């Protein structure tokens, strides 16, 4: 069985902005703190299937960037 990495990309509170980073929405704020996909924090919660949706979104953005150049 594989172990889940407790980084932002696997966290329920994380929202992607681009393929490398996003924001942490653990607390309601006007401006959310920027985080990188591999960052960690003590408020981490497993996002379940959302992780695979994020990976697909990142893959599609990378392919679009390669085909555009």
KOLNU-332246 format. One record per residue: chain; residue in three letters; x, y, z of N, C-alpha, C, CB in turn; residue number from 0. Coordinates in Angstrom, 1 decimal, padded with zeros to 4 digits. Glycine has a CB too. Layout:
N
<pt><c>A</c><r>ala</r><n_east>X</n_east><n_north>Y</n_north><n_up>Z</n_up><ca_east>X</ca_east><ca_north>Y</ca_north><ca_up>Z</ca_up><c_east>X</c_east><c_north>Y</c_north><c_up>Z</c_up><cb_east>X</cb_east><cb_north>Y</cb_north><cb_up>Z</cb_up><k>NUM</k></pt>
...
//
This chain:
69
<pt><c>A</c><r>unk</r><n_east>000.8</n_east><n_north>-001.2</n_north><n_up>000.0</n_up><ca_east>000.0</ca_east><ca_north>000.0</ca_north><ca_up>000.0</ca_up><c_east>000.9</c_east><c_north>001.2</c_north><c_up>000.0</c_up><cb_east>-001.0</cb_east><cb_north>000.0</cb_north><cb_up>001.2</cb_up><k>0</k></pt>
<pt><c>A</c><r>unk</r><n_east>000.5</n_east><n_north>002.2</n_north><n_up>-000.8</n_up><ca_east>001.3</ca_east><ca_north>003.4</ca_north><ca_up>-000.9</ca_up><c_east>000.9</c_east><c_north>004.4</c_north><c_up>000.2</c_up><cb_east>001.2</cb_east><cb_north>004.1</cb_north><cb_up>-002.3</cb_up><k>1</k></pt>
<pt><c>A</c><r>unk</r><n_east>001.9</n_east><n_north>005.2</n_north><n_up>000.6</n_up><ca_east>001.6</ca_east><ca_north>006.2</ca_north><ca_up>001.6</ca_up><c_east>001.3</c_east><c_north>007.6</c_north><c_up>001.0</c_up><cb_east>002.8</cb_east><cb_north>006.4</cb_north><cb_up>002.6</cb_up><k>2</k></pt>
<pt><c>A</c><r>unk</r><n_east>000.4</n_east><n_north>008.3</n_north><n_up>001.5</n_up><ca_east>000.0</ca_east><ca_north>009.6</ca_north><ca_up>000.9</ca_up><c_east>001.0</c_east><c_north>010.6</c_north><c_up>001.4</c_up><cb_east>-001.4</cb_east><cb_north>010.0</cb_north><cb_up>001.4</cb_up><k>3</k></pt>
<pt><c>A</c><r>unk</r><n_east>001.5</n_east><n_north>011.4</n_north><n_up>000.5</n_up><ca_east>002.4</ca_east><ca_north>012.5</ca_north><ca_up>000.9</ca_up><c_east>001.6</c_east><c_north>013.6</c_north><c_up>001.4</c_up><cb_east>003.3</cb_east><cb_north>013.0</cb_north><cb_up>-000.4</cb_up><k>4</k></pt>
<pt><c>A</c><r>unk</r><n_east>002.0</n_east><n_north>014.2</n_north><n_up>002.5</n_up><ca_east>001.2</ca_east><ca_north>015.3</ca_north><ca_up>003.1</ca_up><c_east>001.7</c_east><c_north>016.6</c_north><c_up>002.7</c_up><cb_east>001.3</cb_east><cb_north>015.2</cb_north><cb_up>004.7</cb_up><k>5</k></pt>
<pt><c>A</c><r>unk</r><n_east>001.5</n_east><n_north>016.9</n_north><n_up>001.4</n_up><ca_east>001.9</ca_east><ca_north>018.2</ca_north><ca_up>000.8</ca_up><c_east>000.7</c_east><c_north>018.9</c_north><c_up>000.3</c_up><cb_east>002.9</cb_east><cb_north>018.0</cb_north><cb_up>-000.3</cb_up><k>6</k></pt>
<pt><c>A</c><r>unk</r><n_east>000.8</n_east><n_north>020.1</n_north><n_up>-000.1</n_up><ca_east>-000.3</ca_east><ca_north>020.9</ca_north><ca_up>-000.5</ca_up><c_east>-001.1</c_east><c_north>020.3</c_north><c_up>-001.6</c_up><cb_east>000.2</cb_east><cb_north>022.3</cb_north><cb_up>-000.9</cb_up><k>7</k></pt>
<pt><c>A</c><r>unk</r><n_east>-000.5</n_east><n_north>019.7</n_north><n_up>-002.6</n_up><ca_east>-001.2</ca_east><ca_north>019.1</ca_north><ca_up>-003.7</ca_up><c_east>-002.2</c_east><c_north>018.1</c_north><c_up>-003.3</c_up><cb_east>-000.2</cb_east><cb_north>018.6</cb_north><cb_up>-004.7</cb_up><k>8</k></pt>
<pt><c>A</c><r>unk</r><n_east>-001.9</n_east><n_north>017.4</n_north><n_up>-002.2</n_up><ca_east>-002.8</ca_east><ca_north>016.4</ca_north><ca_up>-001.6</ca_up><c_east>-003.8</c_east><c_north>016.9</c_north><c_up>-000.6</c_up><cb_east>-002.0</cb_east><cb_north>015.3</cb_north><cb_up>-001.0</cb_up><k>9</k></pt>
<pt><c>A</c><r>unk</r><n_east>-003.8</n_east><n_north>018.2</n_north><n_up>-000.4</n_up><ca_east>-004.6</ca_east><ca_north>018.8</ca_north><ca_up>000.7</ca_up><c_east>-006.0</c_east><c_north>019.4</c_north><c_up>000.2</c_up><cb_east>-003.8</cb_east><cb_north>020.0</cb_north><cb_up>001.4</cb_up><k>10</k></pt>
<pt><c>A</c><r>unk</r><n_east>-007.0</n_east><n_north>019.1</n_north><n_up>001.1</n_up><ca_east>-008.3</ca_east><ca_north>019.6</ca_north><ca_up>000.8</ca_up><c_east>-008.5</c_east><c_north>021.1</c_north><c_up>000.7</c_up><cb_east>-009.3</cb_east><cb_north>019.0</cb_north><cb_up>001.9</cb_up><k>11</k></pt>
<pt><c>A</c><r>unk</r><n_east>-007.6</n_east><n_north>021.8</n_north><n_up>001.4</n_up><ca_east>-007.7</ca_east><ca_north>023.3</ca_north><ca_up>001.5</ca_up><c_east>-007.0</c_east><c_north>024.0</c_north><c_up>000.4</c_up><cb_east>-007.3</cb_east><cb_north>023.7</cb_north><cb_up>002.8</cb_up><k>12</k></pt>
<pt><c>A</c><r>unk</r><n_east>-006.3</n_east><n_north>023.3</n_north><n_up>-000.4</n_up><ca_east>-005.4</ca_east><ca_north>023.9</ca_north><ca_up>-001.5</ca_up><c_east>-006.2</c_east><c_north>024.1</c_north><c_up>-002.8</c_up><cb_east>-004.2</cb_east><cb_north>023.0</cb_north><cb_up>-001.7</cb_up><k>13</k></pt>
<pt><c>A</c><r>unk</r><n_east>-005.9</n_east><n_north>025.3</n_north><n_up>-003.4</n_up><ca_east>-006.5</ca_east><ca_north>025.6</ca_north><ca_up>-004.7</ca_up><c_east>-005.4</c_east><c_north>026.0</c_north><c_up>-005.6</c_up><cb_east>-007.6</cb_east><cb_north>026.8</cb_north><cb_up>-004.5</cb_up><k>14</k></pt>
<pt><c>A</c><r>unk</r><n_east>-005.3</n_east><n_north>025.3</n_north><n_up>-006.8</n_up><ca_east>-004.3</ca_east><ca_north>025.6</ca_north><ca_up>-007.7</ca_up><c_east>-004.5</c_east><c_north>027.0</c_north><c_up>-008.4</c_up><cb_east>-004.3</cb_east><cb_north>024.5</cb_north><cb_up>-008.8</cb_up><k>15</k></pt>
<pt><c>A</c><r>unk</r><n_east>-003.5</n_east><n_north>027.7</n_north><n_up>-008.7</n_up><ca_east>-003.5</ca_east><ca_north>028.9</ca_north><ca_up>-009.5</ca_up><c_east>-002.8</c_east><c_north>028.7</c_north><c_up>-010.8</c_up><cb_east>-002.8</cb_east><cb_north>030.1</cb_north><cb_up>-008.8</cb_up><k>16</k></pt>
<pt><c>A</c><r>unk</r><n_east>-001.7</n_east><n_north>027.9</n_north><n_up>-010.8</n_up><ca_east>-001.0</ca_east><ca_north>027.5</ca_north><ca_up>-012.0</ca_up><c_east>-000.4</c_east><c_north>026.2</c_north><c_up>-011.8</c_up><cb_east>000.2</cb_east><cb_north>028.6</cb_north><cb_up>-012.4</cb_up><k>17</k></pt>
<pt><c>A</c><r>unk</r><n_east>000.5</n_east><n_north>025.7</n_north><n_up>-012.7</n_up><ca_east>001.0</ca_east><ca_north>024.3</ca_north><ca_up>-012.5</ca_up><c_east>002.0</c_east><c_north>024.1</c_north><c_up>-011.4</c_up><cb_east>001.6</cb_east><cb_north>023.9</cb_north><cb_up>-013.8</cb_up><k>18</k></pt>
<pt><c>A</c><r>unk</r><n_east>002.5</n_east><n_north>025.2</n_north><n_up>-010.8</n_up><ca_east>003.5</ca_east><ca_north>025.1</ca_north><ca_up>-009.8</ca_up><c_east>003.0</c_east><c_north>025.5</c_north><c_up>-008.4</c_up><cb_east>004.7</cb_east><cb_north>025.9</cb_north><cb_up>-010.1</cb_up><k>19</k></pt>
<pt><c>A</c><r>unk</r><n_east>001.9</n_east><n_north>026.3</n_north><n_up>-008.3</n_up><ca_east>001.5</ca_east><ca_north>026.9</ca_north><ca_up>-007.0</ca_up><c_east>000.0</c_east><c_north>027.1</c_north><c_up>-006.9</c_up><cb_east>002.3</cb_east><cb_north>028.2</cb_north><cb_up>-006.8</cb_up><k>20</k></pt>
<pt><c>A</c><r>unk</r><n_east>-000.4</n_east><n_north>027.5</n_north><n_up>-005.7</n_up><ca_east>-001.8</ca_east><ca_north>027.8</ca_north><ca_up>-005.5</ca_up><c_east>-001.9</c_east><c_north>028.6</c_north><c_up>-004.2</c_up><cb_east>-002.6</cb_east><cb_north>026.5</cb_north><cb_up>-005.5</cb_up><k>21</k></pt>
<pt><c>A</c><r>unk</r><n_east>-003.1</n_east><n_north>028.5</n_north><n_up>-003.6</n_up><ca_east>-003.4</ca_east><ca_north>029.2</ca_north><ca_up>-002.4</ca_up><c_east>-003.9</c_east><c_north>028.2</c_north><c_up>-001.3</c_up><cb_east>-004.3</cb_east><cb_north>030.4</cb_north><cb_up>-002.6</cb_up><k>22</k></pt>
<pt><c>A</c><r>unk</r><n_east>-003.6</n_east><n_north>028.5</n_north><n_up>-000.1</n_up><ca_east>-004.1</ca_east><ca_north>027.8</ca_north><ca_up>001.1</ca_up><c_east>-005.4</c_east><c_north>028.4</c_north><c_up>001.6</c_up><cb_east>-003.0</cb_east><cb_north>027.6</cb_north><cb_up>002.2</cb_up><k>23</k></pt>
<pt><c>A</c><r>unk</r><n_east>-006.5</n_east><n_north>027.7</n_north><n_up>001.6</n_up><ca_east>-007.8</ca_east><ca_north>028.3</ca_north><ca_up>002.0</ca_up><c_east>-008.3</c_east><c_north>027.7</c_north><c_up>003.3</c_up><cb_east>-008.8</cb_east><cb_north>028.1</cb_north><cb_up>000.9</cb_up><k>24</k></pt>
<pt><c>A</c><r>unk</r><n_east>-007.3</n_east><n_north>027.3</n_north><n_up>004.2</n_up><ca_east>-007.7</ca_east><ca_north>026.7</ca_north><ca_up>005.5</ca_up><c_east>-008.5</c_east><c_north>027.7</c_north><c_up>006.4</c_up><cb_east>-006.4</cb_east><cb_north>026.2</cb_north><cb_up>006.2</cb_up><k>25</k></pt>
<pt><c>A</c><r>unk</r><n_east>-008.2</n_east><n_north>029.0</n_north><n_up>006.3</n_up><ca_east>-008.9</ca_east><ca_north>030.0</ca_north><ca_up>007.0</ca_up><c_east>-009.5</c_east><c_north>031.0</c_north><c_up>006.0</c_up><cb_east>-008.0</cb_east><cb_north>030.7</cb_north><cb_up>008.0</cb_up><k>26</k></pt>
<pt><c>A</c><r>unk</r><n_east>-010.6</n_east><n_north>031.5</n_north><n_up>006.3</n_up><ca_east>-011.3</ca_east><ca_north>032.5</ca_north><ca_up>005.4</ca_up><c_east>-010.6</c_east><c_north>033.8</c_north><c_up>005.5</c_up><cb_east>-012.8</cb_east><cb_north>032.7</cb_north><cb_up>005.7</cb_up><k>27</k></pt>
<pt><c>A</c><r>unk</r><n_east>-010.0</n_east><n_north>034.3</n_north><n_up>004.4</n_up><ca_east>-009.3</ca_east><ca_north>035.6</ca_north><ca_up>004.4</ca_up><c_east>-009.6</c_east><c_north>036.4</c_north><c_up>003.1</c_up><cb_east>-007.8</cb_east><cb_north>035.4</cb_north><cb_up>004.5</cb_up><k>28</k></pt>
<pt><c>A</c><r>unk</r><n_east>-009.3</n_east><n_north>037.6</n_north><n_up>003.0</n_up><ca_east>-009.4</ca_east><ca_north>038.4</ca_north><ca_up>001.8</ca_up><c_east>-008.3</c_east><c_north>038.0</c_north><c_up>000.8</c_up><cb_east>-009.3</cb_east><cb_north>039.9</cb_north><cb_up>002.1</cb_up><k>29</k></pt>
<pt><c>A</c><r>unk</r><n_east>-007.1</n_east><n_north>037.8</n_north><n_up>001.3</n_up><ca_east>-006.0</ca_east><ca_north>037.4</ca_north><ca_up>000.4</ca_up><c_east>-005.4</c_east><c_north>036.1</c_north><c_up>001.0</c_up><cb_east>-004.9</cb_east><cb_north>038.5</cb_north><cb_up>000.3</cb_up><k>30</k></pt>
<pt><c>A</c><r>unk</r><n_east>-005.5</n_east><n_north>035.0</n_north><n_up>000.3</n_up><ca_east>-005.0</ca_east><ca_north>033.7</ca_north><ca_up>000.8</ca_up><c_east>-003.5</c_east><c_north>033.6</c_north><c_up>000.5</c_up><cb_east>-005.7</cb_east><cb_north>032.6</cb_north><cb_up>000.1</cb_up><k>31</k></pt>
<pt><c>A</c><r>unk</r><n_east>-002.7</n_east><n_north>033.0</n_north><n_up>001.5</n_up><ca_east>-001.3</ca_east><ca_north>032.8</ca_north><ca_up>001.3</ca_up><c_east>-000.9</c_east><c_north>031.9</c_north><c_up>000.1</c_up><cb_east>-000.7</cb_east><cb_north>032.3</cb_north><cb_up>002.6</cb_up><k>32</k></pt>
<pt><c>A</c><r>unk</r><n_east>000.1</n_east><n_north>032.3</n_north><n_up>-000.6</n_up><ca_east>000.6</ca_east><ca_north>031.5</ca_north><ca_up>-001.7</ca_up><c_east>001.4</c_east><c_north>030.3</c_north><c_up>-001.2</c_up><cb_east>001.4</cb_east><cb_north>032.3</cb_north><cb_up>-002.7</cb_up><k>33</k></pt>
<pt><c>A</c><r>unk</r><n_east>001.2</n_east><n_north>029.2</n_north><n_up>-001.8</n_up><ca_east>001.9</ca_east><ca_north>028.0</ca_north><ca_up>-001.5</ca_up><c_east>002.4</c_east><c_north>027.3</c_north><c_up>-002.7</c_up><cb_east>001.1</cb_east><cb_north>027.0</cb_north><cb_up>-000.6</cb_up><k>34</k></pt>
<pt><c>A</c><r>unk</r><n_east>003.5</n_east><n_north>026.6</n_north><n_up>-002.7</n_up><ca_east>003.9</ca_east><ca_north>025.7</ca_north><ca_up>-003.8</ca_up><c_east>003.3</c_east><c_north>024.3</c_north><c_up>-003.6</c_up><cb_east>005.5</cb_east><cb_north>025.6</cb_north><cb_up>-003.8</cb_up><k>35</k></pt>
<pt><c>A</c><r>unk</r><n_east>003.2</n_east><n_north>023.6</n_north><n_up>-004.7</n_up><ca_east>002.6</ca_east><ca_north>022.3</ca_north><ca_up>-004.6</ca_up><c_east>003.2</c_east><c_north>021.3</c_north><c_up>-003.6</c_up><cb_east>002.7</cb_east><cb_north>021.6</cb_north><cb_up>-006.0</cb_up><k>36</k></pt>
<pt><c>A</c><r>unk</r><n_east>004.5</n_east><n_north>021.4</n_north><n_up>-003.4</n_up><ca_east>005.2</ca_east><ca_north>020.5</ca_north><ca_up>-002.4</ca_up><c_east>005.3</c_east><c_north>021.0</c_north><c_up>-001.0</c_up><cb_east>006.6</cb_east><cb_north>020.2</cb_north><cb_up>-003.0</cb_up><k>37</k></pt>
<pt><c>A</c><r>unk</r><n_east>004.8</n_east><n_north>022.2</n_north><n_up>-000.7</n_up><ca_east>004.8</ca_east><ca_north>022.7</ca_north><ca_up>000.7</ca_up><c_east>003.9</c_east><c_north>021.9</c_north><c_up>001.6</c_up><cb_east>004.3</cb_east><cb_north>024.2</cb_north><cb_up>000.7</cb_up><k>38</k></pt>
<pt><c>A</c><r>unk</r><n_east>004.2</n_east><n_north>022.0</n_north><n_up>002.9</n_up><ca_east>003.4</ca_east><ca_north>021.3</ca_north><ca_up>003.9</ca_up><c_east>003.0</c_east><c_north>022.2</c_north><c_up>005.0</c_up><cb_east>004.2</cb_east><cb_north>020.1</cb_north><cb_up>004.5</cb_up><k>39</k></pt>
<pt><c>A</c><r>unk</r><n_east>002.0</n_east><n_north>021.8</n_north><n_up>005.8</n_up><ca_east>001.6</ca_east><ca_north>022.6</ca_north><ca_up>007.0</ca_up><c_east>000.8</c_east><c_north>021.6</c_north><c_up>007.9</c_up><cb_east>000.7</cb_east><cb_north>023.8</cb_north><cb_up>006.6</cb_up><k>40</k></pt>
<pt><c>A</c><r>unk</r><n_east>000.7</n_east><n_north>022.0</n_north><n_up>009.2</n_up><ca_east>000.0</ca_east><ca_north>021.2</ca_north><ca_up>010.2</ca_up><c_east>-001.5</c_east><c_north>021.1</c_north><c_up>010.0</c_up><cb_east>000.2</cb_east><cb_north>021.7</cb_north><cb_up>011.6</cb_up><k>41</k></pt>
<pt><c>A</c><r>unk</r><n_east>-002.1</n_east><n_north>021.9</n_north><n_up>009.1</n_up><ca_east>-003.6</ca_east><ca_north>021.9</ca_north><ca_up>008.9</ca_up><c_east>-004.0</c_east><c_north>020.9</c_north><c_up>007.7</c_up><cb_east>-004.1</cb_east><cb_north>023.3</cb_north><cb_up>008.6</cb_up><k>42</k></pt>
<pt><c>A</c><r>unk</r><n_east>-003.1</n_east><n_north>020.1</n_north><n_up>007.3</n_up><ca_east>-003.3</ca_east><ca_north>019.3</ca_north><ca_up>006.1</ca_up><c_east>-004.4</c_east><c_north>018.3</c_north><c_up>006.3</c_up><cb_east>-002.0</cb_east><cb_north>018.5</cb_north><cb_up>005.8</cb_up><k>43</k></pt>
<pt><c>A</c><r>unk</r><n_east>-005.3</n_east><n_north>018.2</n_north><n_up>005.3</n_up><ca_east>-006.4</ca_east><ca_north>017.2</ca_north><ca_up>005.3</ca_up><c_east>-006.4</c_east><c_north>016.6</c_north><c_up>003.9</c_up><cb_east>-007.8</cb_east><cb_north>017.9</cb_north><cb_up>005.6</cb_up><k>44</k></pt>
<pt><c>A</c><r>unk</r><n_east>-006.6</n_east><n_north>015.3</n_north><n_up>003.8</n_up><ca_east>-006.6</ca_east><ca_north>014.5</ca_north><ca_up>002.6</ca_up><c_east>-007.7</c_east><c_north>015.0</c_north><c_up>001.6</c_up><cb_east>-006.7</cb_east><cb_north>013.0</cb_north><cb_up>002.8</cb_up><k>45</k></pt>
<pt><c>A</c><r>unk</r><n_east>-007.4</n_east><n_north>015.2</n_north><n_up>000.4</n_up><ca_east>-008.4</ca_east><ca_north>015.7</ca_north><ca_up>-000.6</ca_up><c_east>-009.0</c_east><c_north>014.6</c_north><c_up>-001.4</c_up><cb_east>-007.8</cb_east><cb_north>016.7</cb_north><cb_up>-001.5</cb_up><k>46</k></pt>
<pt><c>A</c><r>unk</r><n_east>-008.5</n_east><n_north>013.3</n_north><n_up>-001.2</n_up><ca_east>-009.1</ca_east><ca_north>012.2</ca_north><ca_up>-001.9</ca_up><c_east>-009.0</c_east><c_north>012.3</c_north><c_up>-003.4</c_up><cb_east>-010.6</cb_east><cb_north>012.1</cb_north><cb_up>-001.6</cb_up><k>47</k></pt>
<pt><c>A</c><r>unk</r><n_east>-010.1</n_east><n_north>012.1</n_north><n_up>-004.1</n_up><ca_east>-010.1</ca_east><ca_north>012.0</ca_north><ca_up>-005.6</ca_up><c_east>-009.7</c_east><c_north>013.3</c_north><c_up>-006.2</c_up><cb_east>-011.5</cb_east><cb_north>011.6</cb_north><cb_up>-006.1</cb_up><k>48</k></pt>
<pt><c>A</c><r>unk</r><n_east>-009.9</n_east><n_north>014.4</n_north><n_up>-005.5</n_up><ca_east>-009.5</ca_east><ca_north>015.8</ca_north><ca_up>-006.0</ca_up><c_east>-008.0</c_east><c_north>015.8</c_north><c_up>-006.5</c_up><cb_east>-009.8</cb_east><cb_north>016.9</cb_north><cb_up>-005.0</cb_up><k>49</k></pt>
<pt><c>A</c><r>unk</r><n_east>-007.2</n_east><n_north>015.0</n_north><n_up>-005.8</n_up><ca_east>-005.7</ca_east><ca_north>015.0</ca_north><ca_up>-006.1</ca_up><c_east>-005.5</c_east><c_north>014.6</c_north><c_up>-007.6</c_up><cb_east>-005.0</cb_east><cb_north>014.0</cb_north><cb_up>-005.2</cb_up><k>50</k></pt>
<pt><c>A</c><r>unk</r><n_east>-006.3</n_east><n_north>013.5</n_north><n_up>-008.0</n_up><ca_east>-006.1</ca_east><ca_north>013.0</ca_north><ca_up>-009.4</ca_up><c_east>-006.7</c_east><c_north>014.0</c_north><c_up>-010.4</c_up><cb_east>-006.8</cb_east><cb_north>011.7</cb_north><cb_up>-009.5</cb_up><k>51</k></pt>
<pt><c>A</c><r>unk</r><n_east>-007.7</n_east><n_north>014.8</n_north><n_up>-010.0</n_up><ca_east>-008.3</ca_east><ca_north>015.8</ca_north><ca_up>-010.9</ca_up><c_east>-007.2</c_east><c_north>016.9</c_north><c_up>-011.1</c_up><cb_east>-009.6</cb_east><cb_north>016.4</cb_north><cb_up>-010.3</cb_up><k>52</k></pt>
<pt><c>A</c><r>unk</r><n_east>-006.5</n_east><n_north>017.3</n_north><n_up>-010.0</n_up><ca_east>-005.5</ca_east><ca_north>018.3</ca_north><ca_up>-010.1</ca_up><c_east>-004.3</c_east><c_north>017.8</c_north><c_up>-010.9</c_up><cb_east>-005.0</cb_east><cb_north>018.6</cb_north><cb_up>-008.6</cb_up><k>53</k></pt>
<pt><c>A</c><r>unk</r><n_east>-003.9</n_east><n_north>016.6</n_north><n_up>-010.8</n_up><ca_east>-002.9</ca_east><ca_north>016.0</ca_north><ca_up>-011.7</ca_up><c_east>-003.2</c_east><c_north>016.1</c_north><c_up>-013.1</c_up><cb_east>-002.5</cb_east><cb_north>014.6</cb_north><cb_up>-011.3</cb_up><k>54</k></pt>
<pt><c>A</c><r>unk</r><n_east>-004.5</n_east><n_north>015.8</n_north><n_up>-013.5</n_up><ca_east>-005.0</ca_east><ca_north>015.9</ca_north><ca_up>-014.8</ca_up><c_east>-004.9</c_east><c_north>017.3</c_north><c_up>-015.3</c_up><cb_east>-006.3</cb_east><cb_north>015.3</cb_north><cb_up>-015.0</cb_up><k>55</k></pt>
<pt><c>A</c><r>unk</r><n_east>-005.3</n_east><n_north>018.3</n_north><n_up>-014.5</n_up><ca_east>-005.3</ca_east><ca_north>019.7</ca_north><ca_up>-014.9</ca_up><c_east>-003.9</c_east><c_north>020.2</c_north><c_up>-015.1</c_up><cb_east>-006.0</cb_east><cb_north>020.5</cb_north><cb_up>-013.8</cb_up><k>56</k></pt>
<pt><c>A</c><r>unk</r><n_east>-003.0</n_east><n_north>019.8</n_north><n_up>-014.3</n_up><ca_east>-001.6</ca_east><ca_north>020.2</ca_north><ca_up>-014.4</ca_up><c_east>-001.0</c_east><c_north>019.6</c_north><c_up>-015.7</c_up><cb_east>-000.7</cb_east><cb_north>019.7</cb_north><cb_up>-013.2</cb_up><k>57</k></pt>
<pt><c>A</c><r>unk</r><n_east>-001.3</n_east><n_north>018.3</n_north><n_up>-016.0</n_up><ca_east>-000.8</ca_east><ca_north>017.7</ca_north><ca_up>-017.2</ca_up><c_east>-001.4</c_east><c_north>018.4</c_north><c_up>-018.5</c_up><cb_east>-001.2</cb_east><cb_north>016.2</cb_north><cb_up>-017.2</cb_up><k>58</k></pt>
<pt><c>A</c><r>unk</r><n_east>-002.7</n_east><n_north>018.7</n_north><n_up>-018.5</n_up><ca_east>-003.3</ca_east><ca_north>019.4</ca_north><ca_up>-019.6</ca_up><c_east>-002.7</c_east><c_north>020.8</c_north><c_up>-019.8</c_up><cb_east>-004.8</cb_east><cb_north>019.5</cb_north><cb_up>-019.4</cb_up><k>59</k></pt>
<pt><c>A</c><r>unk</r><n_east>-002.4</n_east><n_north>021.5</n_north><n_up>-018.7</n_up><ca_east>-001.8</ca_east><ca_north>022.8</ca_north><ca_up>-018.9</ca_up><c_east>-000.3</c_east><c_north>022.7</c_north><c_up>-019.4</c_up><cb_east>-001.7</cb_east><cb_north>023.5</cb_north><cb_up>-017.5</cb_up><k>60</k></pt>
<pt><c>A</c><r>unk</r><n_east>000.4</n_east><n_north>021.7</n_north><n_up>-019.0</n_up><ca_east>001.8</ca_east><ca_north>021.5</ca_north><ca_up>-019.5</ca_up><c_east>001.7</c_east><c_north>021.2</c_north><c_up>-021.0</c_up><cb_east>002.5</cb_east><cb_north>020.4</cb_north><cb_up>-018.7</cb_up><k>61</k></pt>
<pt><c>A</c><r>unk</r><n_east>000.8</n_east><n_north>020.3</n_north><n_up>-021.4</n_up><ca_east>000.7</ca_east><ca_north>019.9</ca_north><ca_up>-022.8</ca_up><c_east>000.3</c_east><c_north>021.1</c_north><c_up>-023.7</c_up><cb_east>-000.3</cb_east><cb_north>018.8</cb_north><cb_up>-023.0</cb_up><k>62</k></pt>
<pt><c>A</c><r>unk</r><n_east>-000.6</n_east><n_north>022.0</n_north><n_up>-023.2</n_up><ca_east>-001.0</ca_east><ca_north>023.2</ca_north><ca_up>-023.9</ca_up><c_east>000.1</c_east><c_north>024.1</c_north><c_up>-024.0</c_up><cb_east>-002.2</cb_east><cb_north>023.8</cb_north><cb_up>-023.2</cb_up><k>63</k></pt>
<pt><c>A</c><r>unk</r><n_east>000.9</n_east><n_north>024.3</n_north><n_up>-023.0</n_up><ca_east>002.1</ca_east><ca_north>025.2</ca_north><ca_up>-023.1</ca_up><c_east>003.1</c_east><c_north>024.6</c_north><c_up>-024.1</c_up><cb_east>002.8</cb_east><cb_north>025.3</cb_north><cb_up>-021.7</cb_up><k>64</k></pt>
<pt><c>A</c><r>unk</r><n_east>003.3</n_east><n_north>023.3</n_north><n_up>-024.2</n_up><ca_east>004.3</ca_east><ca_north>022.8</ca_north><ca_up>-025.1</ca_up><c_east>003.8</c_east><c_north>022.9</c_north><c_up>-026.6</c_up><cb_east>004.5</cb_east><cb_north>021.3</cb_north><cb_up>-024.8</cb_up><k>65</k></pt>
<pt><c>A</c><r>unk</r><n_east>002.5</n_east><n_north>022.7</n_north><n_up>-026.8</n_up><ca_east>001.9</ca_east><ca_north>022.8</ca_north><ca_up>-028.1</ca_up><c_east>001.9</c_east><c_north>024.3</c_north><c_up>-028.6</c_up><cb_east>000.6</cb_east><cb_north>022.2</cb_north><cb_up>-028.2</cb_up><k>66</k></pt>
<pt><c>A</c><r>unk</r><n_east>001.8</n_east><n_north>025.2</n_north><n_up>-027.7</n_up><ca_east>001.7</ca_east><ca_north>026.6</ca_north><ca_up>-028.0</ca_up><c_east>003.1</c_east><c_north>027.2</c_north><c_up>-028.4</c_up><cb_east>001.2</cb_east><cb_north>027.4</cb_north><cb_up>-026.8</cb_up><k>67</k></pt>
<pt><c>A</c><r>unk</r><n_east>004.2</n_east><n_north>026.5</n_north><n_up>-027.9</n_up><ca_east>005.5</ca_east><ca_north>027.1</ca_north><ca_up>-028.2</ca_up><c_east>006.1</c_east><c_north>026.4</c_north><c_up>-029.4</c_up><cb_east>006.4</cb_east><cb_north>026.9</cb_north><cb_up>-027.1</cb_up><k>68</k></pt>
//
